[in-house]
Amino acid sequence: QVQLVESGGGLVQAGGSLRLSCAASGSIFSINTMGWFRQAPGKQRELVAFISSGGRTMYADSVKGRFTISRDNAKNTVYLQMNSLKPEDTAVYYCAAQPKYTSRYDYWGQGTQVTVSS
């Protein structure tokens, strides 16, 4: 089992920045890819970014050039640096972990609210 705990959400004005953190514990050795998802009210959950154990990253088109995902393996923590935030970035952000033996994100955090005011 893997436990994920997000932190760093909050209220920020448009154009501002936030950094989300996701601390992992438990069977860390079983994890390959870590991802950040978000879900806005009335919308489906979407993948924002992911980073593989080898450091390969991917971003949704809507956040490219503004968000940066990184991981500190020594601290078992994944970060999402969010710059130039827009009101449409408002959502609950979830951290998720993908085990090495599957393509699914099997482990999820509780989510952290990000609200961007105009």
Protein Blocks (a to p, Z undefined) as FASTA:
>chain_A
ZZdddehiacddehiacddddddehjfklpcbdcdddddehiacddfbdcdfkopacddf
klgokaccdddfklopacdddehiafklgccdddddddfkbcbdfbdcebjaddddZZ
